[in-house]
Amino acid sequence: MTTTPSALGGIRVIDMSRVFAAPVGAQILGDLGADVIKIERPGVGDDGRGYGTAWIEGKDGIETRQSSFFTVSNRNKRSITLNHAKPEGQEIIRALVKSADVLIENYKVGDLGRFGLDYESLKQLNPRLIYCSVTGYGQTGPMAALPGYDGLFQATGGMMAVTGIPDGQPGAGPLKAGPSLVDFITGHNTALAIMGALMHRHNSGLGQFIDIALLDTSVAMISHIMQDYLISGFPPPRLGNGGNGGGPADLIHCRDGIVYLTAGTDEHYRRLTVLMEQPELFTDPRFDSNFKRARSGQAELIAIIDAWSRGFTVAKLLAMFDEVGIPAAKYNTLPEVWEEPQVQYRKLRATTPHPHAAAGSVDLIASPLAQMSASPATIRRPPPMLGEHNREVLHDLLGYSDERIADLQERGII
């Protein structure tokens, strides 16, 4: 918890999104200081509360319903429960929108329009509103109505085409990346677009509608590999653990672990051949160009380097590489990540008080934006319990009486 000045202090966000991509975007805004009010279904909540394989243990037998998926994408938010299919629920959303700066939703195209909660309706109440819709395929086009999840877009957008073991090797074929990368980067694009819209509103006084699609993100994130194809007309092959820039770059083995080596420039490669006491490899016709080292001769060269590296410990090999200026890093399992001195120094494990957790706190992953010198991203609230802030928002913000709140709860509106 902190009182550090924030970049988005005074900005209010209504977060009607669920699962992962859009909630990540709303969380980034919350990390930067925005007041994020998360709207969830009464009794059920965000679908993401049931995703993942681990849940925060509650205090005194309380069921937190905070899964790993939910926990990693919903800190710095207040949760209220609301049935927006009911007129009374719609009334509450409209009341919140009048003083809000941003609304984020990820319902199917046109869904919220059935309840008068689309952008065209809500901007009549608040012309300064920035309304961001996050969908799988975007608001327009022949596939706009289809639902979409991360793995689908890793397949559709090209990521699987460039990820996996190269053809001709055992286990060859496309491979899904472990994390939900399309979702995660879509969340960042969501936050970036909203911050751009806030700056536009600062200059013009007007809000706008933002159409964010996982498909668009999935194609863009292939980045320089896709650009290779656009320039050459030839799809680059899958490289397994090989580097995309130059070679040799790959995993190599030591006596007690694994190291990732990147010696992609001619000078780095020359230093490596000297260090290996095999300088003849520098002019070997199999490896005498960056293309050969990274493509045609990549597997053969890595096998030679790997046979040499097995004679050293990880610590010894990294020290040798560091001494001659060759980039390399230790391969870490997830537990080992948190043992890294630099990870610890950067305080990337953020232990946060949590009043409903059995441990009294929860370990979160610190924001990569936490090192801004004047207005860093901070963690002020743990992920919320379902409906934890109903009274705080309805009574304190909208002026509802306790009797009215109790009536709404009894009738299943909240």
N, C-alpha and C positions, 0 to 999 in steps of 0.2 A: 504494500500500500504506500502511496506517495502523494505529496501535494505539489510536485514539480509542475511549473507552468506547461500548458499543453497547446499543441498546434491547433486543435479543433475544439478548444473550450468554447462553450456557448452554442455549439451545433447539436441539434437534436435529430436522431435517426429513428425512424420506425422500421423495425426489421421483421418483415412477414415471411422470411425465407426459412428453408428447412434443409436438413441433411448436411452438406459440406461446402460446396463452392461459394454460394452467396453468403452463408453465415461467416465464412472466412473474410469476405470483403467487409461485412458489417463489423467484425471483430477488429480488423485493422483500423477502421475509423474510431472504434472505441479505444483501442490502444493509444491513438493519437489524441484522445481527450473528449471525443464526442459522447453525448448522453444517448446510449443506444437502448431503446425499449423494444424488447423481443416479444412478439405476439405468437402465442402457441395455442393449440387446441385444448379445450378443457378436458382434463382427465387423461389425455394421451400425450400431448406435447409434440415437440419436434420429432419427426421420424428418426432423426439421428441419435436420439436418446437410447434407442435400442440397437444401434449399430456397434461394430467393434467386438473385441473379445475380452475387454476388461472394464470394470465399473468401479467408481470410487465407493469405498465402504462407508456406510452412513453411521452416524453416532447414535448409540442407544437403539439399535435395530432399525433406524430410519432407512428407507430405501431411497437413495439419492436419485436414481435413474439418470446418472451422469456417466455415460459410456466414454470410451476413449475418443470416439468420433465427436461426440458432443463437447467434451471437455476441451479439446484442442481448438475448437472454433467458436466458443461462446463466452469467453471471459469478458469482463468489462461491459456486461449487459444486465439490464433489469428485465425480468420475465413477468408478463401478465398473460393470463389465459382469456381467450375470447373466441366466441363462435361468430365468425363474420357472416355466416349464412342467415343469421337472425337480424331483423331490423335494429334491435337494441345494440347488437355487436357492431353493426355498420355505423350506428350513431357515435359509438365510442371512437372508432377509427377516424371518422370525420372530425370529431372534436380534437383528437390528437394531431391530425394533419394541419389544422389551422395554425398551430404554433411550431410545426416541424419544418426542418430544412430538407430532409431526405426521406424517401420511402424506398425500401428494397423488397422485392418479391421475386419468387421463382415458381409461380404457378404456371400451368399450361397456358398457352397463348389464348387470351380472351376470357379466361376463367373469372377473373376479378371484375370484368366488365358486367357480368350477370348481376352483380351486387352493387353496381354503381361505384366501384372502388378502383376503376381504371384511371389512367392519367388524365384523359380528357375530362372526366367528371371531377376529379379532385383538384385539378388546377383552377377550377372555377372558385373553389374555396380559398386557394392559396397559390397565386400566380408565381410565387417564388419557389414553389416546391420542385425539387429534383427527384424524379421518379425513375428508378432503375429496375428494369426487368431482366432477370437472368434465366435463360432457357437453354435447352440442348442445341437446337438448330437455329435459333433466332426467331424474330417476330414475323418474318416473311419467307416465301419460298415454298416449294412443294413438300418439304419435310417439317415445316414449322410446327405442326400439331403433334409431332412425335415426342415421346419422353426420351431423355438421354442421360446416361451415366458415364462415369469416367472411362471405364474399360472400352465402351463402345467407341469413344472418340480417340483413344489410343490406337484402335484398329482403323477407324475411318480416316483420321487426320494424318497418318503416316508414321507415327512414333513406333509402332510395332515393326514397320518395314525397315527401320534402321536400328532396331534393338534386338539382340539375340546372337546366337552362335552363327558364324559365317557358313554359307553353303559349302558342302564337301567335308565338313567336320562332324564328329559325333554330336548328336543333339541339335543339329542345325535347324534353324527355323525362327520365325518371328516370336517375340517375347514381350509380355506386358511388363512395364516398370513396376516395381514393388509399391511405392506410394501412389496415392491418387493425384498424380502430377497435373493432369488437365484441370481437375477440380481446383487444386491449390492455386495454380497460376491464374485460372479464371477469377478466383477470389481476389487476387492482387489486381487484375485488370479492372474488376468491379470498383475497387477502392480508388484506383488511379483515375478512372473515368469520372467518378463522383467528385474527386478533388479538383479535377479540371473543370467540371461543371460549377463547382462552388466558386472558382476563380472567375469563370464567365459571368456568373450571377453577380459577383462583386463589381464587375465592370458594367454590366447591362441592367441589373436589377431583376432579371427574369430567370426562372427555372427552366428545365427542359426534360425531355424523355430520353433515357439511355437504354439501348438494346444491346445486351451482352450475350454472346453465345459461346457455349463450350466448343462448338465446331470451329468457330473463328480462332479461338485460342489454340486449339489442337493443331491447326495448320501452321499458325504463326510460330509456335514454339519449336517446330522442327528447324527453324532458323537457318543457319549457314549450310546445313546439310540439304535442306530443300532448295536453298539458293544455288548450291552446286548443280542440282538437277535443272533449275531454270536456266542457268547459264550454259551448261554442257548438253542438256538433253538426255543425259545418261544417269539413271538412278544409282547413287553410290551404294556399295554393298554393305550388309551388316558386318560389323567389325568385332563383335563380341566385346571384350574388355579393351580393345585397341582404341587409341586416341583418334579423334576426328581431324586434328590439325596436321601433325607430323609423327614420325616414328624414329626410334622405337618408343612405344608407349603401351604399357600393359602391366598386368600383375606378374610379379616374379616371386619365387619362394625362397625363404631362408630356413635356417635350422629350427627356428621357434615361431615362425609366423609368415606373413605375406606383406609385401611392399608393392605399392603402385609407383612405377617409374615413368617419367616423361622426359625423354631426351630428344625432343622433336626438331631442334635446330641442328645445322651442320656442326656448330661449335660444341653443343652439348654432346652430340654423338662422338665427336673426336675425343673429348675429355673422357667419355665412357670407355672407349677402346683403349686409351692409355691406362686408365684405372684398372681395367681388366687384364692389362699386360698382353693385349692382343691387338696392337695398333694396325695390323694388316687388315682388320675388319673394316677400317675406315675407307680403304680403297678397293675393297673386295667388290667385284662387278655385280654381285648379287644385292649389295646394300649401298651402292655409291651415290644414291640420290634419295631425297626425302620420300619421293613417291614409292620407290622400291622398299624402303624401310617400313613405310606405313601401309603398303598394299601388297605387292607381289611377293616380297621377301619377308613380310611381317612375321609369319608363323615360324619360319626357319630361324630368323634372327632372335626372336624371343626365346626359342628353345635353347640357343647358345648362351644367351644371357642368364637364363634360368638355371642352367647347369652350373654356371659360375657362381651365382648368388647363393646357391644352397650351401656353400662353404662358410657362410657368415651368419651371425645372429642379426635380428632386425636392428637392434641398437647399433651394432658395429657397422652394418651396411649403410644405415641412414647417416651416421657420422662421416663415413667415407664420402658419400654423395655430397653432403653439406660442405665438406672441406674443399671439394673441387667445383662446387657450384652447379650440381646437377639436381633438378627438381625431383623430389620423391616424397612419399608419405606412407606411413604405416596403415595397413588395412585394419579397421576396427570392427568388432562386433558391436551391437548396440550397447551392452554394458560398458565396453571399453571406451566408447565415445565420451562418457562422463568422467573417465579417468584421465583424459587428455589434459595436460597442464594449461594449454591455451583455451580450451573449452571452459575450464574452471576459472581462469583469469577473466574471461569475457562474461562470466556469470550467466551462462546460457541455460542453466538449470535454475528456474525461478520458483523457489518455495513460497507459496502464497497462503496466508491464513484462510481457512474455510470452516465456518462455524458449524456446518452440518456434517463434516467428515469425521470419521472415527479418530483419525490421526490429528485432527485440529488444523490440518493444512493439506495442500495438494501441490505436488511438483508439476510445474508447467514449463513449456519451452519458451524462453524469452523471445521477445520480438527482435528481428534483425534491425529494426528502426530505433532501438534503444540507445544508440550512441549519438543521436543528434545533440549538438552542444547546448542549444537553447531550449528546445521543446521536444525532448525525447519521448518515444513511445513508453508507456508505463502500464503496470498492472495494478488496477485500483479495486477490482472486484473479482472474486472467483466466479466460475460458471454458476449461473443461478439455479436454484431449485424451481420446479415447475410452479408457476403462479406466485412465486415468492414475493413479488412486488405489486400484487393486485391493489392492495389498499394504498400503498405509497403513491402509485400512479393515479388511481381513480379518485382518491380522497384529496391528496395533497396537490396534484397537478390539475385535475378536472373539477374538483370541488364537490364530488359526490358524497352524500351523507352515508353514515354507516348502515342505516336502514336500507338505503337504495342498493348499496353494495351487497348486503346480505340477501336481498330479494333477487338480484342478478345471479348470485351464486346458487340460490335455491332452484332457480328456473333453468340452470345449465347454460346461461349466457357467458359466464366467466368461470 
